Amino acid sequence: MAIGSEIKTYFGGAWHDGDVPIMRAADHGSWLGTTVFDGARFVDGVAPDLMAHCERAVASAKALALQPEQTPQEIFDAAWEGR
């Protein structure tokens, strides 16, 4: 659960305002439980170790035999765009 009132969701290559539902019943993650997560912080205009978080998310996906659709750099760029 997100904390705060200003929620942004990245889905389908774009940022959306609010808590947008992004997982359908037939998505791989919901019916097989294959999901990855690595939370990053953004405080006072700084995102410490953001690239390391992005690299871990891609590495976790590969460890689960998933095919990541984005590189760590692409994830970093999207996360930084949404700050």
C-alpha positions in Angstrom: 0.0 0.0 0.0 1.4 3.4 -1.0 1.7 6.0 1.7 0.7 9.6 0.9 -1.9 11.3 -1.2 0.1 12.0 -4.4 0.3 8.6 -6.1 1.8 8.1 -9.5 1.7 4.8 -11.4 3.9 3.9 -14.4 2.1 1.5 -16.8 2.1 1.0 -20.5 5.0 3.3 -21.1 3.4 6.4 -19.4 2.9 7.9 -16.0 -0.6 8.1 -14.6 -2.0 10.0 -11.6 -3.6 7.9 -8.9 -3.6 4.3 -7.9 -4.2 2.7 -11.3 -5.0 -1.0 -11.4 -2.3 -2.7 -13.6 -2.7 -6.4 -13.1 -5.4 -8.5 -14.7 -6.4 -12.0 -13.6 -4.6 -13.6 -16.6 -1.3 -11.8 -16.1 1.6 -14.0 -15.4 2.2 -12.4 -12.0 -1.2 -13.0 -10.7 -1.8 -16.6 -11.7 1.8 -17.8 -11.2 3.1 -15.3 -8.6 6.1 -14.4 -10.7 6.6 -10.8 -9.8 9.7 -8.7 -8.8 9.8 -5.7 -6.5 12.6 -3.4 -5.3 11.6 -0.2 -3.6 13.6 3.0 -4.0 13.4 6.2 -2.1 13.1 9.8 -3.3 13.7 12.5 -0.7 14.5 16.1 -1.1 15.2 15.7 -4.8 17.6 12.8 -4.3 17.1 9.2 -5.2 20.0 7.3 -3.4 21.1 4.2 -5.2 18.3 4.4 -7.8 20.4 2.6 -10.5 21.2 -0.2 -8.0 17.5 -0.7 -7.4 16.8 -0.9 -11.1 19.6 -3.4 -11.7 18.3 -5.6 -8.9 14.8 -5.6 -10.3 16.1 -6.8 -13.7 18.3 -9.4 -12.1 15.4 -10.7 -10.0 13.3 -11.0 -13.1 16.0 -12.9 -14.9 16.4 -15.2 -11.9 12.7 -16.1 -12.2 13.2 -16.9 -15.9 11.2 -13.9 -16.9 12.2 -11.8 -19.9 12.5 -8.1 -18.7 11.1 -5.7 -21.2 13.3 -2.8 -20.1 16.9 -2.4 -19.2 18.0 -1.0 -15.9 18.8 2.3 -17.6 15.3 2.5 -19.1 13.7 1.8 -15.7 16.0 4.4 -14.2 15.0 7.0 -16.8 11.3 6.3 -16.3 11.6 6.4 -12.5 13.5 9.7 -12.7 10.9 11.2 -15.1 8.1 10.4 -12.6 9.8 12.0 -9.6 
